[in-house]
Amino acid sequence: MAAHAPPLADFETHAVPDGTRITLTFPDDFHHHFRDGDKVPNVLALATRRFARAIVMPNLQPPVVNTERMMAYRDHILKSLPPDAVGKFEPLMTLYLTDNTTPETIREAHATGYVKACKYYPAGATTNSDFGVTDVKKIYPAITAMAEVGMVLCIHSEVTGPTIDIFDREGEFIQDIMKPLVADFPNLKIVMEHISTEEAVNYIYSAPDTVKATITCHHLLYNRNALLVGGVKPHFYCLPILKRETHRQALLKAATSGNPKFFAGTDSAPHATHTKETSCGCAGVFTAHGAVELYAEAFERAGAIDKLEGFCSHFGADHYGLPRNTRTLTLEKKSWDVPQTYAFGGSTITPLRAGETIAWSIV
């Protein structure tokens, strides 16, 4: 089942000529799921062509909750790199926060030099988040330690609960959790990950400079019609869920504005095809095969291809206190056919645009 969707209205508004080339500082991805076991090499083979570094999500089974698990996972990633990425790709490790995470756990992880952030999943909010935080106040001691050592807090910014509409989760989180958290920790660097609403865009604009946001390529290119019109299309199902067109337009405007408060985080989330195409499919859109090229599409169509480098290559590194990459990546306006599937351990993944084309290519 290919992930087809109708084109959106702005797609050809600002097209540049075929054959146009742009050279970027090599991009980073500040939100990526590599999974575990024999699936990791397949994901890395695609992601490392496009990204020099990536924030590695810790929601494995069991989750990466301490230094020991982090080191084992990092070692597995490094051993799984394709030969042409060895010495060129850096996994930026994270810990998974739970109600029981201690300040000592934070300090021990930070001392390794490998852990750049901790991830706050509200319990039950997304894939493998059952061990997540039930009450943000329970992790205040850990967050205090994070602020002291300069570690970034990454947040899946949605509330959960049977009375909260799935399309309203992000707005509720901003009011109930985000604003008090920022007030309580004014020196803490925070990333609201994969924002999906106009409310989140407006909040990030108004928030202190310590608070920034990532935006995925699929939230820039698609609205909820892609998921729901003409039948349910499981390869567009993600959390946070795709929203109305007005929200997509707000995200696109923010991403292409050149404002350093917004930067790339793909949330590329691979699930085996058979676990998506089922009566209760997993949440996640897989974009590791073409994320930078898809971002280029969105920026081109907004008439802002000149703003792509800052979004993909500069602003995230600056927020995390990392040096900007010295290598470069060249893109060409030349379409290519996306395979129906990619290998994924002993199974397959269906990528975004399966059986369709992407307008930009890596040279």
C-alpha positions as CSV (number, residue, x, y, z in Angstrom):
1,M,0.0,0.0,0.0
2,A,1.8,3.2,-1.2
3,A,1.5,6.4,0.8
4,H,-0.3,8.4,-1.9
5,A,-1.9,11.8,-1.3
6,P,-3.2,14.6,-3.4
7,P,-0.9,17.6,-4.1
8,L,-1.5,20.7,-2.0
9,A,-2.3,24.1,-3.5
10,D,1.1,25.8,-3.1
11,F,3.2,23.0,-4.6
12,E,4.1,24.7,-7.9
13,T,3.9,28.3,-6.9
14,H,7.6,29.0,-6.8
15,A,9.2,26.3,-8.8
16,V,12.9,26.7,-9.7
17,P,14.2,25.3,-13.0
18,D,15.2,21.6,-13.3
19,G,18.9,21.2,-12.9
20,T,19.2,23.9,-10.3
21,R,21.9,23.0,-7.7
22,I,22.3,24.2,-4.2
23,T,25.1,23.4,-1.8
24,L,24.4,23.3,1.9
25,T,26.5,22.8,5.0
26,F,26.0,19.1,5.7
27,P,22.6,18.9,7.5
28,D,21.8,17.5,11.0
29,D,18.6,15.8,12.1
30,F,17.6,16.7,15.6
31,H,15.0,13.9,15.9
32,H,15.5,10.5,14.5
33,H,14.4,6.9,15.3
34,F,17.0,4.3,14.4
35,R,15.2,1.4,16.2
36,D,17.3,-1.6,17.4
37,G,18.8,-4.9,16.4
38,D,19.1,-5.9,12.8
39,K,16.9,-2.9,11.7
40,V,19.5,-0.3,12.6
41,P,21.9,-0.9,9.7
42,N,19.0,-0.4,7.2
43,V,18.0,2.9,8.7
44,L,21.6,4.2,9.0
45,A,22.3,3.4,5.4
46,L,19.7,5.9,4.4
47,A,20.0,8.5,7.1
48,T,23.8,8.9,6.9
49,R,23.6,9.9,3.3
50,R,21.7,13.0,4.4
51,F,22.8,13.8,7.9
52,A,26.2,14.2,9.6
53,R,24.6,14.0,13.1
54,A,21.3,13.0,14.6
55,I,19.6,13.1,17.9
56,V,18.9,9.5,18.6
57,M,15.5,8.8,20.1
58,P,15.6,6.5,23.2
59,N,12.2,4.9,23.0
60,L,13.4,1.3,22.5
61,Q,12.0,-1.8,24.2
62,P,13.2,-1.5,27.0
63,P,13.9,2.2,26.8
64,V,17.3,3.9,27.1
65,V,17.0,5.1,30.7
66,N,20.6,5.1,32.0
67,T,24.2,5.4,30.9
68,E,24.7,1.6,30.6
69,R,21.9,1.2,28.1
70,M,23.0,4.4,26.3
71,M,26.5,3.1,25.8
72,A,25.3,-0.2,24.6
73,Y,23.0,1.4,22.1
74,R,25.6,3.9,20.9
75,D,28.1,1.0,20.4
76,H,25.5,-0.9,18.3
77,I,24.8,2.2,16.2
78,L,28.5,2.8,15.5
79,K,29.1,-0.9,14.6
80,S,26.1,-0.8,12.3
81,L,27.3,2.2,10.2
82,P,27.8,1.7,6.5
83,P,31.5,1.8,5.5
84,D,31.2,5.2,3.9
85,A,29.8,6.8,7.1
86,V,32.4,5.5,9.5
87,G,34.1,8.5,11.1
88,K,31.7,10.9,9.4
89,F,28.4,10.3,11.3
90,E,27.9,11.1,14.9
91,P,25.0,9.8,17.0
92,L,23.9,12.3,19.5
93,M,22.6,10.2,22.3
94,T,19.6,10.8,24.6
95,L,18.1,9.3,27.8
96,Y,14.4,8.5,28.2
97,L,13.0,10.3,31.3
98,T,10.8,8.4,33.7
99,D,9.2,9.2,37.0
100,N,12.2,7.6,38.6
101,T,15.0,9.4,36.8
102,T,17.4,10.8,39.4
103,P,19.8,13.8,39.2
104,E,22.7,11.3,39.6
105,T,21.6,9.5,36.4
106,I,21.6,12.8,34.6
107,R,25.1,13.7,35.8
108,E,26.5,10.3,35.1
109,A,25.2,10.4,31.5
110,H,26.4,13.9,30.9
111,A,29.9,13.0,32.1
112,T,30.3,10.6,29.2
113,G,30.2,13.5,26.7
114,Y,27.8,11.5,24.5
115,V,24.4,12.4,25.9
116,K,23.2,15.7,24.5
117,A,19.6,15.7,25.6
118,C,16.9,13.9,27.6
119,K,13.5,13.0,26.2
120,Y,10.3,13.8,28.0
121,Y,7.5,11.5,26.7
122,P,4.2,12.0,28.5
123,A,3.1,8.5,29.4
124,G,1.1,7.0,26.6
125,A,1.6,9.8,24.1
126,T,3.3,7.9,21.3
127,T,5.2,4.8,20.3
128,N,6.8,3.0,23.3
129,S,6.0,5.8,25.7
130,D,4.3,3.6,28.4
131,F,7.3,4.1,30.7
132,G,7.1,7.9,30.2
133,V,6.4,10.7,32.7
134,T,3.0,10.6,34.5
135,D,3.5,14.0,36.2
136,V,6.1,16.6,35.1
137,K,6.7,17.6,38.7
138,K,8.1,14.1,39.3
139,I,11.0,14.8,37.0
140,Y,11.8,18.3,38.4
141,P,14.9,17.0,40.3
142,A,16.2,15.5,37.1
143,I,15.4,18.6,35.1
144,T,17.2,20.7,37.7
145,A,20.3,18.6,37.1
146,M,19.9,19.0,33.4
147,A,19.8,22.8,33.7
148,E,22.9,22.7,35.9
149,V,25.0,20.7,33.4
150,G,23.6,22.3,30.3
151,M,21.7,19.4,28.9
152,V,18.8,20.0,26.5
153,L,15.3,18.8,27.3
154,C,13.4,17.4,24.2
155,I,9.7,17.2,24.6
156,H,6.9,15.3,22.9
157,S,4.5,18.2,23.5
158,E,1.2,16.5,23.8
159,V,-1.1,15.8,26.7
160,T,-2.9,12.5,26.9
161,G,-6.2,11.4,28.4
162,P,-9.6,10.2,27.3
163,T,-11.2,13.7,27.4
164,I,-8.6,15.4,25.2
165,D,-9.3,15.4,21.5
166,I,-6.3,14.1,19.5
167,F,-6.2,17.3,17.4
168,D,-6.1,19.4,20.6
169,R,-3.3,17.7,22.5
170,E,-0.5,20.1,21.6
171,G,-2.4,23.3,22.5
172,E,-3.4,21.8,25.8
173,F,0.2,20.9,26.5
174,I,1.4,24.4,25.9
175,Q,-1.0,25.8,28.5
176,D,-0.9,23.1,31.1
177,I,2.8,22.0,31.0
178,M,5.0,24.1,28.7
179,K,4.4,27.6,30.1
180,P,4.8,26.6,33.8
181,L,7.9,24.5,33.0
182,V,9.6,27.4,31.2
183,A,8.8,29.7,34.0
184,D,10.2,27.3,36.6
185,F,13.4,26.6,34.6
186,P,14.4,29.9,32.8
187,N,17.9,28.7,32.1
188,L,17.0,25.3,30.7
189,K,17.4,24.7,26.9
190,I,14.2,23.1,25.6
191,V,13.1,21.8,22.2
192,M,9.5,21.3,21.5
193,E,9.8,18.5,19.0
194,H,7.7,18.0,15.8
195,I,5.4,20.9,16.4
196,S,2.2,20.6,14.4
197,T,-0.1,23.6,15.1
198,E,-0.4,27.3,14.6
199,E,-0.7,27.6,18.4
200,A,2.8,26.0,18.9
201,V,4.3,28.3,16.2
202,N,2.9,31.4,18.0
203,Y,4.1,30.1,21.4
204,I,7.6,29.5,20.1
205,Y,7.8,33.0,18.7
206,S,6.7,34.4,22.1
207,A,8.8,32.1,24.3
208,P,12.3,32.9,25.6
209,D,15.3,32.2,23.4
210,T,16.0,29.1,25.4
211,V,12.9,27.5,23.9
212,K,13.0,26.4,20.2
213,A,11.2,23.8,18.0
214,T,11.8,21.2,15.4
215,I,9.4,20.7,12.4
216,T,9.2,17.5,10.3
217,C,9.1,17.5,6.5
218,H,5.8,15.6,6.5
219,H,4.1,18.3,8.6
220,L,5.4,20.9,6.2
221,L,4.1,19.1,3.1
222,Y,0.8,17.5,4.2
223,N,-2.3,18.2,6.1
224,R,-4.9,15.7,7.6
225,N,-6.6,15.2,4.2
226,A,-3.5,13.1,3.2
227,L,-4.4,10.7,6.0
228,L,-8.2,10.7,5.8
229,V,-9.6,11.7,2.3
230,G,-10.5,8.8,0.1
231,G,-9.8,6.2,2.8
232,V,-7.4,5.9,5.7
233,K,-3.8,5.9,4.6
234,P,-1.8,4.4,7.4
235,H,1.6,5.6,6.2
236,F,0.5,9.1,6.9
237,Y,-0.5,8.3,10.5
238,C,1.9,9.9,12.9
239,L,1.9,11.5,16.4
240,P,1.4,14.4,16.6
241,I,-1.2,13.7,14.0
242,L,-1.4,15.8,10.8
243,K,-3.6,18.8,11.3
244,R,-5.7,21.3,9.2
245,E,-4.3,23.2,6.3
246,T,-4.2,26.4,8.3
247,H,-1.7,24.7,10.7
248,R,0.4,23.4,7.8
249,Q,0.6,26.9,6.4
250,A,1.7,28.3,9.8
251,L,4.4,25.7,10.1
252,L,5.7,26.4,6.6
253,K,5.8,30.1,7.2
254,A,7.8,29.6,10.4
255,A,10.2,27.0,8.9
256,T,11.0,29.2,5.9
257,S,11.2,32.5,7.8
258,G,14.9,32.2,8.6
259,N,14.1,32.5,12.3
260,P,16.6,30.4,14.2
261,K,13.9,29.2,16.7
262,F,12.8,26.6,14.1
263,F,15.0,23.8,12.7
264,A,15.0,20.4,11.2
265,G,13.9,17.3,13.2
266,T,12.5,14.7,10.9
267,D,10.9,12.3,13.5
268,S,11.5,9.7,10.8
269,A,9.9,6.7,12.5
270,P,10.2,3.3,10.8
271,H,7.7,0.6,11.4
272,A,7.5,-2.7,9.4
273,T,4.9,-2.4,6.7
274,H,2.7,-5.1,8.2
275,T,2.5,-3.2,11.5
276,K,1.3,-0.1,9.7
277,E,-1.2,-1.8,7.3
278,T,-3.3,-3.4,10.0
279,S,-6.5,-2.8,12.0
280,C,-4.5,-0.9,14.6
281,G,-1.5,0.5,12.9
282,C,1.6,2.1,14.5
283,A,2.2,5.8,14.5
284,G,5.1,7.1,12.5
285,V,6.1,8.4,9.1
286,F,9.3,7.1,7.5
287,T,11.4,9.8,5.8
288,A,15.0,8.8,6.3
289,H,15.3,7.9,2.6
290,G,14.6,11.4,1.4
291,A,14.2,13.9,4.3
292,V,16.5,16.7,3.1
293,E,15.1,16.4,-0.4
294,L,11.6,16.7,1.0
295,Y,12.5,19.7,3.0
296,A,13.9,21.2,-0.2
297,E,10.5,20.7,-1.9
298,A,8.7,22.5,0.9
299,F,11.1,25.4,0.9
300,E,11.1,25.7,-2.9
301,R,7.4,25.8,-3.0
302,A,7.3,28.5,-0.4
303,G,9.8,30.5,-2.5
304,A,12.4,30.2,0.2
305,I,15.0,27.7,-1.0
306,D,17.7,30.2,0.2
307,K,16.5,29.6,3.8
308,L,17.0,25.8,3.6
309,E,20.6,25.8,4.9
310,G,19.9,27.7,8.1
311,F,16.9,25.4,8.9
312,C,18.7,22.1,8.1
313,S,22.3,22.9,8.9
314,H,22.8,25.8,11.3
315,F,20.1,26.6,13.7
316,G,19.8,23.2,15.5
317,A,23.6,22.9,15.9
318,D,23.7,26.4,17.4
319,H,20.9,25.6,19.9
320,Y,22.7,22.5,21.0
321,G,26.0,24.3,21.3
322,L,27.6,22.1,18.6
323,P,30.0,23.4,15.9
324,R,28.5,23.6,12.5
325,N,29.6,20.8,10.1
326,T,32.4,21.5,7.8
327,R,31.4,19.1,5.0
328,T,28.8,20.1,2.4
329,L,25.9,18.4,0.6
330,T,24.8,19.3,-2.8
331,L,21.2,18.9,-4.0
332,E,19.9,19.1,-7.6
333,K,16.4,19.8,-8.8
334,K,16.1,16.4,-10.4
335,S,13.2,14.0,-9.6
336,W,13.7,10.4,-8.6
337,D,11.4,7.5,-8.1
338,V,10.9,6.3,-4.5
339,P,10.9,2.5,-4.1
340,Q,7.7,0.8,-2.8
341,T,9.7,-0.5,0.2
342,Y,13.1,-0.6,1.8
343,A,14.6,-3.4,3.8
344,F,14.0,-3.3,7.6
345,G,15.7,-6.2,9.4
346,G,13.8,-9.2,8.3
347,S,10.9,-7.2,7.1
348,T,10.2,-4.1,5.0
349,I,9.3,-0.4,5.5
350,T,7.0,1.6,3.3
351,P,8.5,5.1,2.9
352,L,6.8,8.4,2.4
353,R,6.1,8.8,-1.3
354,A,6.4,5.1,-2.0
355,G,5.9,4.5,-5.7
356,E,5.9,8.3,-6.4
357,T,8.7,10.8,-7.0
358,I,10.7,13.4,-4.9
359,A,11.6,16.5,-6.9
360,W,15.2,17.0,-5.4
361,S,18.1,14.6,-5.5
362,I,21.5,14.4,-3.7
363,V,24.3,14.8,-6.1
